[in-house]
Amino acid sequence: MYFVHEVEPGKMELAYMWLPTWLGMNSELKRQVEAHIRDKFVGKEATIEDLHKAVIDFYCDKFPSLNLRGYLEAVEGVEINGTEG
């Protein structure tokens, strides 16, 4: 599973429901991470994995003292319909 998914061809969306509740339900943080992704990737070639990693980097940079990386990266191992990521 990734923190970003394609909602229609070429249109990605933050999969905030897969984030920890205190991150995913915080509307201001959601706006900030979405703006970060837009600024970084609009008009550029990027894979869903690139976007996913950018979401993780955003939160880890935002809250460096919490050591979130391992926790957030663990979601990559979640399988949906037998498919990882």
C-alpha angles and dihedrals in degrees: 000000000000132000089237128055136179112251094181133351108304095000118105129189135194110254091217093167089071092055121090107277095249089057102035098046095046101100094196092053089046090055091047095051092045090051089048091053092046092049092047102042115020108119093011134100111254136156124229086251090057090052092046091052091048090055090052092046090050094055094041091051091045093052106025096161093060098066092221099161099091092044094049095043090053090074088072088074094059111108122215114195090345093306122113118221 
